[in-house]
Amino acid sequence: MEVFLDYSRLKPNDVVERMSNMCLTMISDFNQALKKFDRLTCSSIIAREDEIDRLRFVLLRQ
């Protein structure tokens, strides 16, 4: 499925804030995953890192 975004409607500050919140959560989750040796959480962190990469791309397109 292809999704087309209207980049002009996105506010860069909102995107950066979302990226920041995601990073903070990832760090917290990684700390817990290390304590519990939880591979599922590690996989989730990787998926979120991919989402942050996509958000970064959106910012660069603006």
Secondary structure by P-SEA (a helix, b strand, c coil): cbbbbccccccaaaaaaaaaaaaaaaaaaaaaaaaaccaaaaaaaaaaaaaaaaaaaaaaac
